[in-house]
Amino acid sequence: MTSTRPDGVTTHPCPECGHVHTPPPTVDWTGYPLASLPWAVPIGSAAHLAGDLVTKQGVPLLWPIRHQFKLGHVTTGGDIDTILGWLLTFAYAVLVSYALYVIFLPPLHFAWSGH
């Protein structure tokens, strides 16, 4: 018996066991994972500018005006810069690992269950 859930997903009973299984998540522009993709460039650009603002060199936010805006005293390539770089790299690796787990584990579990 085919049924449609309130969220519009059509479910079918498994021919082997008769249970209704939830299909793997949709990965497209309207689905969960890729719906946030258009935010990647603005968030990445803002993070890059914030990183440049805390350096001694600063960043020319009003280019072509040559004034360098600076909020910090971090030396590029210095100890604080290196430590922050490693900490942020580790945090990024954890977030990417979690995202891959959330995106790919349900379909793999569905495939491995034999249904």
N, C-alpha and C positions, 0 to 999 in steps of 0.2 A: 504494500500500500504506500503510495507516494503521498507525502504531505509537505506543506510549505509552512515554515516557521514565521513568526511575526516580523523577523528581520529580513524576510524575503528569500532565505536559503531553502532550496528544495532538498528534502531528505528522502532517501530510498532505503528500504530494508536490505540488509546483507543477504544475498542468496544462499550463503553457506549456513549462517546461524540465525537469521531472521531479525536480529537486532538492528535498530536504526543508529548508524554511526554518523558523527558530524564530519563533513568533508574538510580537508586541509584548508588553512586560511588562504584567502585570495591575496595575491601579491600583484597589485596593479595600482594605478593612480588614484583609485577611489577606495582601495583597501587599506588596512592598517599600516603595513610597513612603509609603503611608498608615499603615503599621504603626507608625511612630514618631509619628504625629500626636497621640495622647493625651498624649505627653510634652511637647508644646509649652507648655501652660499652666503646669505646675509649673516647667519650666525657665525660662520667661519671668518668672514670679513671683519665682523665686530670683535671677535676674539683676537684676531691678528692685530687690529688697531689698538686694542686694550693692551696687548703685550708690548707693542712698540711705544705706547705712552709711558710705561713704567721704566723705560731705559733712559740713560743719560743723554742719548742722542735725540730722543723724542721723535715726533712725526709731524710732517707739514699737513695738518688737517685742512687748511685753507689754500692749498696749492692753487695757483702759482705764487701766492704770497709766501715769502721765504721764512716766515716765523715758524719755529719748531715748538710744538706743544709738548710739555713734559710733566708727568705726575710723580715720577719716582727717581731713584738714584741707582738703579740696577745697571751694572756694566755688562754689555753684551759679551758673552763668553766667560764671565766671571763665575765665582763660586755660587752665588745665589741664583744666577741664570741657569747654571748647570743643574743644581738641585731641583729647581722648579721645573726644568725641562724633563728630568727623569720622573718626578712625581706626576706631572701631567700626562706623560707618555704611559705610565702605569695605569692611571685612572682611565685613560682612553682605551687601553687594552681590555680593562675590566668591562667597560661599557659596551665595547664591540663584541666581546665574548658573550655577554648577557643578551645582547640584541640577536646574535646568531642563534643562541640557545632558544630564545622565544620564537624566532621566525622558523627555524628548521626542525626543532624537536617534535612539534605536533605532527607534521607530515611524516617524519621518519617513524614515529611511534605508530602511526596509522598503517604505514607500509609494513613494519616489522610484525605487527599483530596478526598479519595474514588476512586482513579484510580489505 
